[in-house]
Structure formats: structure tokens, C-alpha cells
């Protein structure tokens, strides 16, 4: 079973490193080498975690660290290595003398990703990004072409305004007027009575004309 880290034992100093701690770490590594980071803090007389000592040495104290901005040759190398290795920053930093994996990762996220995107390259797969599709352009042209002319003034022709604002007439406006009033039983009975009265009148008139002749 793996031994618990000194951090879990509560013996680790936290916060920023002091100059005295930095010098202790530098002196010990110059004399004994890096060795095992787990046992180094106690051997060097530091109340620090082994991981903290390693990061302090690798990122800040080792003499071959390269400070300052990245050059164009370094940028090109990082881009090529990222296309091959992906986000394996320790392997990429190993090809860049004096640069740390954390420094390379931060520079990639803050500068190189944006640089590739501005060049039209997808930073994830290093391929050209597809151009803006046509429908988006046509959509913009449709939005710009409204009923109102481009060089229109406040005084517009009322007819043109009505043409633009009026909605197309519904199909029901073209239908003829229909009389939808419905009659129930009583009106039908009255009509029958009127018809029978007319028929009886016509019959009596015809009989009268027959007798006269």
C-alpha cells in the first residue's frame, strides 16, 4: 500500500515559497541531484510536499529555464508537435529546451489556439475549417431586403406602405355571400299551406272559365 503524502500528515507548509526554502532546494539538488521527490523534502530540511518541491524546481528554479516570449520557431514546433501528440504537454515541452509543460500549455491556450482559428484552422484536429455556408449569406440578404426601399425618406407613398403592411387576403373573401339562415318545421308548413291555397285558387278559376265557355 502506498504511503500517504506528507500533505495528508499535516506537516506541509502552504503558500508562497520563501527565499530560504528556494535556496535549500537549490543547494540540495546541486549536491545530491533530484532523486526521489517523495523523500527529498525531509532530506533537504523542507516542510513541503514532494510534489510541491518538484513543481517549484521544474517551473521556477532549474538553471536551464528559458524565460521570455516564445519565438516563431518555438510556435511552429509546438503546433507541429500538438498535431502529432495532442495535449501531451510534457512530451511537447521535452522537445523545447528550457520550457515547462505548464508554460507550453498556457501559451497554447492563450495564443496559439486563437492564432490557428484566425487562420481558418481547427485547433483540435489542425484541419481547415469549412467556409461559411451559402444559406447564411442568403439569409442576411433576405433580412436586408425589406419592403422599405434603401434610400427611403420619412415621406413615403401611402400606397406603397399599404402594400408592404397589408396581409394577403384570405381565400374566404373570394367566396360568394351565402344565406346560411335555416328554417325549421313551422315555416315549411306555412309554405305548403300557401302552395295548396294557390293551387285551389287556380283550380277554381279554371272551373269557372270552363263553365263560362
The 8 nearest C-alpha neighbors of each residue, nearest first, counted from 0:
[[1, 2, 3, 4, 37, 7, 5, 8],
 [2, 0, 3, 4, 37, 5, 7, 38],
 [1, 3, 4, 0, 5, 37, 7, 8],
 [4, 2, 7, 1, 5, 8, 6, 0],
 [3, 5, 6, 7, 2, 8, 48, 37],
 [4, 6, 8, 7, 48, 10, 11, 3],
 [7, 5, 4, 11, 9, 8, 48, 10],
 [8, 6, 5, 9, 4, 3, 10, 11],
 [9, 7, 5, 6, 10, 4, 3, 11],
 [8, 10, 6, 7, 11, 5, 12, 4],
 [11, 9, 8, 5, 6, 46, 12, 47],
 [12, 10, 47, 46, 6, 9, 48, 13],
 [11, 13, 47, 46, 10, 14, 48, 9],
 [14, 12, 11, 15, 47, 16, 46, 48],
 [13, 15, 16, 12, 17, 11, 47, 51],
 [16, 14, 17, 13, 12, 18, 20, 55],
 [15, 17, 20, 14, 18, 21, 19, 13],
 [16, 18, 20, 19, 21, 15, 22, 14],
 [17, 19, 21, 20, 22, 16, 23, 15],
 [18, 20, 22, 17, 21, 23, 16, 24],
 [21, 19, 23, 17, 22, 18, 16, 24],
 [20, 22, 18, 24, 19, 23, 25, 17],
 [21, 23, 25, 19, 24, 20, 26, 18],
 [24, 22, 20, 26, 21, 25, 27, 19],
 [23, 25, 21, 27, 22, 26, 28, 20],
 [26, 24, 22, 28, 23, 27, 29, 21],
 [27, 25, 29, 23, 24, 28, 22, 30],
 [26, 28, 30, 24, 29, 25, 31, 43],
 [29, 27, 32, 31, 33, 30, 25, 26],
 [30, 28, 26, 27, 32, 31, 25, 33],
 [29, 31, 27, 28, 32, 26, 25, 33],
 [32, 30, 28, 27, 29, 33, 34, 26],
 [33, 31, 28, 34, 29, 30, 27, 35],
 [32, 34, 28, 35, 31, 36, 39, 27],
 [33, 35, 32, 36, 39, 31, 28, 38],
 [36, 34, 37, 38, 39, 33, 49, 32],
 [35, 37, 49, 39, 38, 34, 53, 50],
 [36, 38, 49, 35, 39, 40, 50, 48],
 [37, 39, 36, 35, 40, 41, 42, 49],
 [38, 40, 36, 42, 41, 37, 43, 35],
 [41, 39, 45, 43, 42, 38, 47, 49],
 [42, 40, 44, 43, 39, 45, 38, 46],
 [41, 43, 39, 40, 44, 38, 45, 27],
 [44, 42, 40, 41, 45, 27, 39, 23],
 [43, 45, 41, 42, 40, 46, 23, 39],
 [46, 44, 40, 47, 43, 41, 20, 23],
 [47, 45, 11, 12, 10, 40, 44, 48],
 [48, 46, 11, 45, 12, 40, 49, 51],
 [47, 49, 51, 50, 5, 6, 11, 52],
 [48, 50, 37, 36, 52, 51, 40, 53],
 [51, 49, 53, 48, 52, 54, 36, 37],
 [50, 52, 48, 54, 49, 53, 55, 47],
 [53, 51, 49, 55, 50, 54, 56, 48],
 [52, 54, 50, 56, 55, 51, 57, 49],
 [55, 53, 57, 51, 56, 52, 58, 50],
 [56, 54, 52, 53, 59, 58, 57, 51],
 [55, 57, 60, 53, 54, 61, 59, 58],
 [58, 56, 54, 55, 61, 59, 53, 60],
 [57, 59, 55, 54, 56, 99, 60, 61],
 [60, 58, 55, 56, 57, 61, 64, 54],
 [59, 61, 56, 62, 55, 57, 58, 25],
 [62, 60, 56, 63, 57, 64, 59, 58],
 [61, 63, 64, 60, 59, 65, 97, 56],
 [64, 62, 97, 61, 65, 96, 60, 98],
 [65, 63, 97, 62, 61, 98, 66, 59],
 [66, 64, 97, 98, 63, 67, 96, 62],
 [67, 65, 64, 68, 97, 98, 69, 63],
 [66, 68, 69, 65, 70, 64, 98, 97],
 [67, 69, 70, 66, 65, 106, 71, 73],
 [68, 70, 73, 74, 67, 71, 72, 106],
 [69, 71, 73, 72, 74, 68, 75, 67],
 [70, 72, 74, 73, 75, 69, 76, 68],
 [71, 73, 75, 70, 74, 76, 69, 77],
 [74, 72, 76, 70, 71, 75, 69, 77],
 [73, 75, 71, 77, 76, 72, 78, 70],
 [76, 74, 78, 72, 73, 77, 71, 79],
 [75, 77, 73, 79, 74, 78, 80, 72],
 [76, 78, 80, 74, 75, 79, 81, 73],
 [79, 77, 81, 75, 76, 80, 74, 82],
 [80, 78, 76, 82, 81, 77, 75, 83],
 [79, 81, 83, 77, 82, 78, 84, 76],
 [80, 82, 85, 84, 78, 83, 79, 77],
 [81, 83, 79, 80, 85, 84, 78, 125],
 [84, 82, 80, 81, 85, 79, 78, 86],
 [85, 83, 81, 80, 87, 82, 86, 91],
 [84, 86, 81, 87, 82, 83, 80, 88],
 [85, 87, 88, 84, 81, 104, 91, 89],
 [88, 86, 85, 90, 89, 84, 91, 81],
 [87, 89, 100, 91, 90, 86, 92, 104],
 [88, 90, 100, 92, 91, 87, 93, 99],
 [91, 89, 93, 88, 92, 87, 94, 100],
 [90, 92, 88, 93, 89, 94, 80, 87],
 [91, 93, 100, 95, 89, 94, 90, 99],
 [92, 94, 90, 91, 95, 89, 96, 98],
 [95, 93, 92, 91, 96, 90, 76, 98],
 [94, 96, 92, 93, 98, 97, 91, 73],
 [97, 95, 98, 94, 93, 92, 65, 63],
 [96, 98, 64, 65, 63, 95, 99, 66],
 [99, 97, 96, 95, 92, 65, 64, 102],
 [98, 100, 102, 101, 92, 58, 103, 97],
 [101, 99, 89, 88, 92, 103, 102, 104],
 [100, 102, 104, 99, 103, 105, 88, 58],
 [101, 103, 99, 105, 100, 104, 106, 98],
 [104, 102, 106, 100, 101, 105, 107, 99],
 [103, 105, 101, 107, 106, 102, 100, 88],
 [106, 104, 108, 102, 107, 103, 109, 101],
 [105, 107, 103, 109, 104, 108, 110, 102],
 [106, 108, 111, 104, 105, 110, 109, 112],
 [107, 109, 105, 106, 112, 110, 104, 111],
 [108, 110, 106, 107, 105, 111, 112, 113],
 [111, 109, 113, 107, 106, 112, 108, 114],
 [110, 112, 107, 114, 113, 115, 108, 109],
 [113, 111, 115, 114, 122, 110, 108, 107],
 [112, 114, 116, 111, 115, 110, 117, 109],
 [113, 115, 111, 117, 112, 116, 110, 118],
 [116, 114, 118, 120, 112, 117, 113, 122],
 [115, 117, 119, 113, 120, 118, 114, 121],
 [116, 118, 114, 119, 115, 113, 120, 112],
 [119, 117, 115, 116, 120, 114, 127, 113],
 [118, 120, 116, 117, 128, 127, 115, 121],
 [121, 119, 127, 115, 116, 126, 128, 118],
 [120, 122, 125, 126, 123, 128, 124, 116],
 [123, 121, 125, 112, 124, 115, 120, 116],
 [122, 124, 121, 125, 85, 126, 82, 112],
 [123, 125, 126, 122, 121, 82, 120, 85],
 [126, 124, 121, 122, 120, 123, 82, 127],
 [127, 125, 120, 121, 124, 128, 122, 123],
 [126, 128, 120, 119, 121, 129, 125, 118],
 [127, 129, 120, 119, 121, 126, 130, 116],
 [130, 128, 127, 131, 132, 119, 120, 126],
 [129, 131, 132, 128, 119, 127, 133, 120],
 [132, 130, 129, 133, 135, 136, 134, 128],
 [133, 131, 134, 135, 130, 136, 129, 137],
 [132, 134, 136, 135, 137, 131, 138, 130],
 [135, 133, 137, 136, 132, 138, 139, 131],
 [136, 134, 138, 133, 137, 132, 139, 131],
 [135, 137, 139, 133, 138, 134, 140, 132],
 [138, 136, 140, 134, 139, 135, 141, 133],
 [137, 139, 135, 141, 136, 140, 134, 142],
 [138, 140, 142, 136, 137, 141, 143, 135],
 [139, 141, 137, 143, 142, 138, 144, 136],
 [142, 140, 138, 144, 139, 143, 137, 145],
 [141, 143, 139, 140, 144, 138, 145, 137],
 [142, 144, 140, 141, 145, 139, 138, 149],
 [145, 143, 141, 142, 140, 146, 147, 148],
 [144, 146, 147, 143, 142, 148, 141, 149],
 [147, 145, 163, 148, 144, 160, 164, 159],
 [146, 148, 145, 149, 151, 163, 160, 144],
 [149, 147, 151, 150, 146, 145, 144, 152],
 [148, 150, 151, 147, 144, 145, 143, 152],
 [151, 149, 148, 152, 147, 153, 155, 154],
 [150, 152, 148, 149, 147, 153, 155, 154],
 [153, 151, 154, 155, 150, 148, 149, 147],
 [152, 154, 155, 151, 156, 150, 147, 157],
 [155, 153, 152, 156, 151, 157, 160, 159],
 [156, 154, 153, 157, 152, 160, 151, 159],
 [155, 157, 159, 158, 160, 154, 161, 153],
 [156, 158, 160, 159, 155, 161, 162, 154],
 [157, 159, 161, 160, 156, 162, 155, 163],
 [160, 158, 162, 161, 156, 157, 163, 155],
 [161, 159, 157, 163, 162, 158, 164, 156],
 [160, 162, 158, 164, 159, 163, 165, 157],
 [163, 161, 159, 160, 165, 164, 158, 166],
 [162, 164, 160, 161, 146, 165, 159, 147],
 [163, 165, 161, 162, 160, 166, 146, 159],
 [166, 164, 162, 161, 163, 167, 160, 168],
 [165, 167, 168, 164, 163, 162, 169, 161],
 [168, 166, 169, 165, 170, 162, 164, 163],
 [169, 167, 166, 170, 172, 171, 165, 173],
 [168, 170, 171, 172, 167, 173, 166, 174],
 [169, 171, 172, 173, 168, 174, 167, 175],
 [170, 172, 173, 174, 169, 168, 175, 176],
 [173, 171, 170, 174, 169, 168, 175, 176],
 [174, 172, 171, 170, 175, 169, 168, 176],
 [173, 175, 171, 172, 176, 170, 177, 169],
 [176, 174, 177, 173, 172, 171, 178, 170],
 [177, 175, 174, 178, 179, 173, 172, 171],
 [176, 178, 179, 175, 174, 180, 171, 181],
 [179, 177, 180, 176, 181, 175, 182, 174],
 [178, 180, 177, 181, 176, 182, 175, 183],
 [181, 179, 178, 182, 177, 183, 176, 186],
 [180, 182, 179, 183, 178, 186, 184, 187],
 [183, 181, 186, 180, 184, 187, 185, 179],
 [182, 184, 185, 186, 181, 187, 188, 180],
 [183, 185, 187, 186, 188, 182, 189, 190],
 [186, 184, 188, 187, 183, 189, 182, 190],
 [187, 185, 189, 188, 184, 190, 182, 183],
 [186, 188, 190, 184, 185, 189, 191, 183],
 [189, 187, 191, 185, 190, 186, 192, 184],
 [190, 188, 192, 186, 191, 187, 193, 185],
 [191, 189, 193, 187, 192, 188, 194, 186],
 [192, 190, 194, 188, 193, 189, 195, 187],
 [191, 193, 189, 195, 190, 194, 196, 188],
 [194, 192, 196, 190, 191, 195, 197, 189],
 [193, 195, 191, 197, 196, 192, 198, 190],
 [194, 196, 198, 192, 197, 193, 191, 199],
 [197, 195, 193, 199, 194, 198, 192, 200],
 [196, 198, 200, 194, 195, 199, 193, 201],
 [197, 199, 195, 201, 200, 196, 202, 194],
 [200, 198, 202, 196, 201, 197, 195, 203],
 [201, 199, 197, 203, 202, 198, 204, 196],
 [200, 202, 204, 198, 199, 203, 197, 205],
 [201, 203, 199, 205, 204, 200, 198, 206],
 [204, 202, 206, 200, 205, 201, 207, 199],
 [205, 203, 207, 201, 202, 206, 200, 208],
 [204, 206, 208, 202, 207, 203, 201, 209],
 [207, 205, 209, 203, 208, 204, 202, 210],
 [208, 206, 204, 210, 209, 205, 203, 211],
 [207, 209, 205, 211, 206, 210, 204, 212],
 [210, 208, 206, 212, 207, 211, 205, 204],
 [211, 209, 207, 212, 208, 206, 205, 204],
 [212, 210, 208, 209, 207, 206, 205, 204],
 [211, 209, 210, 208, 207, 206, 205, 204]]
